[in-house]
Amino acid sequence: MSSSRRGLLAGSAAMATGAIAGCALPAGAARTSPSTPFDVAASTIPIVGSEQVYPVRRIYCIGRNYAAHAREMGSDPTREPPFFFQKPADAIQVVTPGVVADHPYPSLTKNYHYEVELVVALAKGGRDIATADALDHVYGYSLGLDMTRRDLQREMGDQKKPWEIGKSFDHAAPVGPIHPVAKVGHFTDGAIWLKVNGQTKQSATLKYMIWSVAEQISRLSQAFELMPGDIIYSGTPENVGPVVRGDLIEIHIDGLPELSVRIV
Ligand code: MN
């Protein structure tokens, strides 16, 4: 083989390797993805002040995490270990501040509930993360709705069956753009409220959380290896309730732009 022929082959091999390994792909793109017979949309959330989007890996949610009345009376005697569940990553419905998002009333339910929550987006993962280090793993924050088919959740619970069908369904996780920690800091206090058709339904402050964001991350990391792209719905205050088609939900957390959702 002539040296020029070898050079040509080496060049071809390099080009082929480049094509497969994705040397020319932008940072963050898949480098060794095998080919697939069809495309599956990535689940992403806009990042405020950035052209990049936040890639959602998993959605964790914490169960009942506010005890406003007990807190006002002093220490909370009912502090039990937090419990968690998940929604599928593609349950995300991005809601843009200043735009009323149409949110479809889901199938099968006759008792569809709102739950306003602080949403935590992780930049780093790990196992057995210490509470003192937990907030170093946060990329940013947003606010969102843990929408719930309450009748199905309760029916399944009563039957001691998994209540996933009540929590994990299409569009079950409306959320706003993510605000990087560098710009908004961490959220340990501040008002959180929800209105339906202009009437306040939920109203509390974040300091009434039984388990802080740092404690939630630490506890979650004992059960699961957390990863970048994991987000956490940090629980809802008291007074959840139903909506029907036509209702307008507005949600607020101090320091974040409000979001509006119309049930259609
Ligand atoms: Mn919830």
Residues whose N, C-alpha, C, O or C-beta is under 5 A from the ligand:
A	BS01	MN	I62 E115 D146 G235 T236
